[in-house]
Amino acid sequence: MSVFKKIIRFPFIAINVAVSLLLIFSCYGSMAAPIGRWPFAALSGLAFPFLFIATIVFLVLWLITWKKGALISVVTILVCIGPILRYCPINFSKSDANPDLTVLTFNTESFGYDNNGDASASNPLLQHVTSLGAQILLFQEARTSVLNDIDRNMELNGEYPYRFTDKDHMQACISKYPIISHETIPFNKAAGGNSCLYLRLLVEGDTLAVFNCHLQSNSLVQEDFDEYHHFIENPNDSTLYAGSKKVIGKLLKSTGLRANQAELVRDKAQAETAKYLIVCGDFNDTPLSYSFHVFDRFLTDVYGTVGRGPGITYHEHRLFYRIDHMFCNSALTPISSNVDRGNKDSDHYPVISRFKLNK
């Protein structure tokens, strides 16, 4: 019987080792430049949650059946501990300090107009996010008719007297602090309407520079999502692999565009002279991606520093990822950061971060 157990054990060991190697590759390969020699490395981070769950399943399986086998998963987790905690941070300590500054970033998907049908300042999604206590709200995919109507809503008009909207790129900022200047950083024509809204605000006597990014989307259509859902339900259907090749092609193209866009914003952010600096927005990329790593190299990942859990911000089409991020420079100390799930009209959730100003 012991010989039989050893024989059937080897295939599981081989599968476990293969999963472990793929997990390591997804953790570190995705940080490579996506326009380099191995473009598929750029997409490997998307597989991380599935590979990590498989690694945990193997760990539990070996602990029950053969404890020595658990070393494969344990070593893999130790090798990947940095990316794992970047993807799903575990921060238990809470600061009692009152924040000096609270900033919200949010892809509103036209303020959820397809779900709530309200194009005025009474839009329930706008009303919800303005009730969350942020002093500066930064929007992507913002429906301009909703923002234009704020002037007629005396309560919002008084609460957020400083506003700027880029109608062409559907980016916006509403603020309790004065907006000193604003500029749109356009991306190449292949990016469509994507851009970065660069603002300077006067905060407590000093200048805060904000780069509100909306990096290249993956350009997936409903047909692509339908094929994905069908694959989840019928993984052995060989007819789906032709469609998956088309989807992978879209992902590779958009990942390369995001790399260039992130580097463009990075260069401008590194040249910024303002005391306080925030880079945030819809990156359309996970924490295990090249475009994320571009900013993580010289700025602080706010959610990764003080957040807790996976912090999922995109929640439609059975795809659950944290693709909305916020970074800050050393003049800002993050106190807390969370994802608000109080309204589901948009396909994204807003990220709210609180800071102390290091004067």
RAZILIN-V429635 format. One record per pair of residues at least 12 apart in sequence whose ideal C-beta (glycine too) atoms are under 6 Angstrom apart, sorted by the first residue. I is the first residue (numbers start at 0). J is the second residue. D is the distance in whole Angstrom. If there is no record, write none. Layout:
i=<I:I>
j=<J:J>
d=<D:D>
This chain:
i=<15:15:18:18:18:19:19:21:22:22:22:23:24:25:25:25:25:25:26:26:28:28:29:29:29:29:30:30:32:33:33:33:33:34:34:38:41:41:42:44:44:44:47:54:54:57:58:82:85:85:86:86:87:88:88:90:90:94:96:96:98:98:98:99:99:100:101:101:101:101:102:102:103:103:103:103:104:104:104:104:104:105:105:106:106:106:106:107:107:107:107:108:108:108:109:110:110:110:110:110:111:111:111:112:114:115:118:118:119:120:120:120:120:122:124:124:125:127:127:128:131:133:134:135:136:137:137:138:139:139:139:139:140:141:141:143:143:146:146:159:161:161:161:163:163:165:165:168:168:170:170:172:176:176:176:177:178:178:179:179:180:181:182:183:184:186:190:190:193:193:195:195:195:196:197:205:206:206:207:208:208:208:209:210:210:210:211:212:212:213:213:214:214:214:214:215:215:215:216:217:217:218:223:224:226:226:257:258:261:261:265:274:275:275:276:277:278:278:279:281:282:282:283:284:285:294:298:299:300:301:301:301:301:301:302:304:305:305:305:306:310:312:312:312:313:315:323:325:325:330:331:332:332:333:334:335:336:337:338:339>
j=<57:71:50:53:54:71:75:50:50:54:75:78:43:43:44:46:47:50:79:82:40:43:43:44:287:288:289:292:289:254:255:258:289:255:258:251:254:289:250:285:287:288:287:72:75:72:72:287:286:303:286:287:309:303:306:305:307:334:334:355:334:353:354:355:356:354:132:133:134:353:135:352:133:136:349:351:137:279:280:325:350:138:349:139:140:281:347:138:140:141:345:140:345:346:142:122:124:125:142:145:124:344:345:142:344:344:144:145:148:148:149:152:155:145:342:344:145:341:342:349:351:351:175:174:173:172:211:171:170:213:280:281:169:169:171:164:166:164:171:173:174:177:178:178:181:183:196:192:194:196:211:198:200:201:202:201:198:200:199:201:199:198:197:196:197:260:215:256:213:215:210:212:264:211:210:274:273:274:275:271:273:276:277:264:268:278:280:264:280:280:281:257:260:282:283:253:256:257:283:250:253:249:246:316:239:242:290:289:290:293:293:330:330:331:328:327:294:326:325:323:322:324:322:322:320:326:326:327:326:325:327:333:336:352:336:333:333:335:336:336:338:338:347:348:347:346:350:350:352:357:354:355:357:354:353:353:352:351:350:351>
d=<5:5:6:5:6:6:4:5:4:6:6:6:5:4:6:5:5:6:5:4:4:5:5:3:5:6:6:5:6:4:5:5:5:5:6:5:5:6:6:5:3:5:5:5:6:5:4:6:5:5:5:6:5:5:5:5:5:5:6:6:5:4:6:5:4:5:6:5:5:5:5:5:4:5:5:5:5:4:6:6:5:6:4:4:5:4:4:5:6:5:5:5:4:5:4:5:5:5:5:5:5:2:5:6:4:5:4:6:5:4:5:4:6:5:5:5:6:6:4:6:6:6:4:5:5:5:4:4:6:4:6:5:5:5:4:6:5:5:5:4:4:5:5:6:5:5:6:5:4:4:6:6:5:6:5:5:6:5:4:6:5:5:5:6:6:5:5:6:5:5:6:5:5:4:6:4:4:6:4:5:4:5:5:5:6:4:5:6:4:6:5:5:5:5:5:5:4:5:5:6:5:5:5:4:6:4:5:5:4:4:5:5:5:6:4:5:5:5:4:5:6:5:5:6:5:5:4:5:6:4:6:5:5:5:4:5:5:5:5:4:5:6:5:5:6:4:5:6:5:5:4:4:6:6:4:5:4:6:6:6>
